């Protein structure tokens, strides 16, 4: 272990001894010296490079970047405008939707009321129709009863006349016949009505 | 890998960092001059770092005009990749410091960022090792940003740009106040240096002004110096460590066979990933600080 460390240290010392002083090298290129020709050359190359690149490269590049920035800015502004517009439109549509909802509720309510009114009207009409039908039926029944009574009276009169003729064994004149019939009717009218006719 | 390790083991780790002269251009009739770290030789040495700067410039001249030819509204593929980088530099690096002035300076900022980044990334590629294996010619390539001369050049550009922009801004303001021509230029120039000093009210401000002005001048010089040293030191240190680690491989192999050597190689691979991160971070920091300095020069009231 110590042997290895000693050997490594020796190796480093060997390498360090090669380097020599930092400020001078074998080829005469001195590390901490500023050769004005080299410095001037660097400045000249840089200036020429700057002039050429400014014209041929960096100006178009910066114009391209500006163009892109303008495009992005415009797109951003347009997007913001569109967003505001969309928000306004959304609010408007929400308002409209709310109004439509209210209107629909009103319509439904109105329809319900109309339906209720119609139902009542139909019920009333049906009730009136039924009452009318009942009344008519009653009237027809009354007429039928009166007709039936009349037929019954006539038949009863005829029967009474034939009974009377048989009893008297003689032929009645028309005047007698009429007088007898009127008497019979009068008597019949004085009698109480039949239970079945009611 | 053995070949590469052996090749590396025969050299000096600093040889992969320092600029190497490839050929010389011209011969001038003046004595070589030096002052402190600055050296002016009587010839122009075309170095490996200068070649890397040239390669970087060539790559940028090919890639970026092609990208800018038809810049799409919705980038895809390669455009999307570079668009992300452009937007990152514009919005993440420049905008916080430059605010409304951002787009005025974007060509400069982009050039600076990609110039440093591509130089840093090219430095990570083992171009020199490949060239040595193919052409048997070493030290053709290197890491330009690991050379103080190149980073000093870049920092000088920032220094000049910052003060030029600041003075021009002051001149523009003078023109807005109705002045024109030399009057505006002169007053703008003076106003810029005057505004370097923070405002202190009263007599104390008048008394402190010369001291503060000198301090600000020193600060103005220190800023590019710090920029140059930071980029240089970070890029240089990483490459020295990497080269040193690789040079350990044949030595460790001779002592421990392949076990420790393999660990070192894997460590180097991991360290390369870290270097990738350092390359990005250093490009970011250099550009960000440049933006901060320009921002301060354009808006001295802040």
Contacts between the chains, C-beta under 8 A, distances in Angstrom:
chain1	res1	chain2	res2	distance
A	4	B	256	7.2
A	7	B	255	5.1
A	7	B	256	7.9
A	8	B	252	7.5
A	8	B	260	7.7
A	11	B	248	5.8
A	11	B	251	4.4
A	11	B	252	6.5
A	11	B	255	7.2
A	12	B	244	8.0
A	12	B	248	7.3
A	14	B	251	6.7
A	15	B	13	6.9
A	15	B	244	5.3
A	15	B	247	5.2
A	15	B	248	6.4
A	15	B	251	7.5
A	16	B	244	7.9
A	18	B	11	7.7
A	18	B	12	4.8
A	18	B	13	6.6
A	18	B	247	7.5
A	19	B	12	6.0
A	19	B	13	5.5
A	19	B	14	5.1
A	19	B	240	7.6
A	19	B	244	7.9
A	20	B	12	6.8
A	20	B	14	6.8
A	22	B	14	7.1
A	25	B	12	7.2
A	25	B	14	5.3
A	25	B	15	6.5
A	25	B	18	4.4
A	26	B	12	7.0
A	26	B	15	7.3
A	27	B	15	7.6
A	27	B	18	6.9
A	27	B	20	5.2
A	27	B	21	6.6
A	27	B	139	7.4
A	28	B	21	7.2
A	29	B	18	4.0
A	29	B	19	4.6
A	29	B	20	5.9
A	29	B	21	7.0
A	29	B	47	6.8
A	30	B	18	7.4
A	30	B	39	7.5
A	31	B	14	6.8
A	31	B	17	6.9
A	31	B	18	5.4
A	31	B	148	7.0
A	31	B	236	7.4
A	32	B	37	5.9
A	32	B	148	6.1
A	33	B	34	8.0
A	33	B	37	5.4
A	33	B	38	7.6
A	33	B	39	5.2
A	33	B	148	6.9
A	33	B	149	7.6
A	34	B	37	5.1
A	34	B	38	5.1
A	34	B	39	6.8
A	34	B	148	5.5
A	34	B	149	5.2
A	34	B	152	4.6
A	35	B	19	7.6
A	35	B	39	5.4
A	35	B	40	7.9
A	35	B	41	6.9
A	35	B	45	7.0
A	35	B	47	7.8
A	35	B	149	4.4
A	36	B	38	6.0
A	36	B	39	6.6
A	36	B	40	4.6
A	36	B	149	7.8
A	37	B	40	7.1
A	37	B	41	6.4
A	37	B	44	4.8
A	37	B	45	6.4
A	38	B	19	6.7
A	38	B	45	7.5
A	38	B	47	6.2
A	38	B	49	6.4
A	38	B	50	6.1
A	38	B	147	7.1
A	38	B	149	3.6
A	38	B	150	6.4
A	38	B	153	6.9
A	39	B	149	4.9
A	39	B	150	7.3
A	39	B	152	4.8
A	39	B	153	3.8
A	39	B	156	6.4
A	40	B	153	7.0
A	41	B	44	7.7
A	41	B	50	5.5
A	41	B	53	7.0
A	41	B	153	7.3
A	42	B	50	7.8
A	42	B	53	5.7
A	42	B	144	7.9
A	42	B	149	7.2
A	42	B	150	4.9
A	42	B	153	3.0
A	42	B	154	6.3
A	42	B	157	8.0
A	43	B	153	4.9
A	43	B	156	6.0
A	43	B	157	5.7
A	45	B	53	5.4
A	45	B	54	6.7
A	45	B	57	5.1
A	46	B	57	8.0
A	46	B	111	7.0
A	46	B	112	7.9
A	46	B	115	6.3
A	46	B	153	7.2
A	46	B	154	7.0
A	46	B	157	5.6
A	47	B	157	7.5
A	48	B	57	7.6
A	49	B	57	4.9
A	49	B	60	6.1
A	49	B	61	7.0
A	49	B	111	6.0
A	49	B	115	6.8
A	50	B	107	6.6
A	50	B	108	6.2
A	50	B	111	4.7
A	52	B	61	6.3
A	52	B	65	7.9
A	53	B	60	6.5
A	53	B	61	7.2
A	53	B	64	5.4
A	53	B	65	7.3
A	53	B	107	6.6
A	53	B	110	7.7
A	53	B	111	5.7
A	54	B	107	4.0
A	54	B	108	7.9
A	54	B	111	7.7
A	56	B	64	7.5
A	56	B	65	4.2
A	56	B	68	6.4
A	57	B	64	3.6
A	57	B	65	4.7
A	57	B	67	6.5
A	57	B	68	3.8
A	58	B	64	7.1
A	58	B	68	6.8
A	58	B	106	6.5
A	58	B	107	4.0
A	58	B	110	5.6
A	58	B	111	7.4
A	59	B	68	7.4
A	59	B	107	7.0
A	60	B	68	3.9
A	60	B	69	7.1
A	60	B	71	5.6
A	61	B	64	7.6
A	61	B	67	6.6
A	61	B	68	4.7
A	61	B	71	5.4
A	61	B	86	6.4
A	62	B	103	6.1
A	62	B	106	5.7
A	62	B	107	7.4
A	63	B	71	7.4
A	64	B	68	7.7
A	64	B	71	3.1
A	64	B	72	7.4
A	64	B	73	7.6
A	65	B	71	7.6
A	65	B	86	7.0
A	65	B	87	7.5
A	65	B	90	7.4
A	66	B	103	7.6
A	67	B	73	6.9
A	68	B	73	5.6
A	71	B	73	6.5
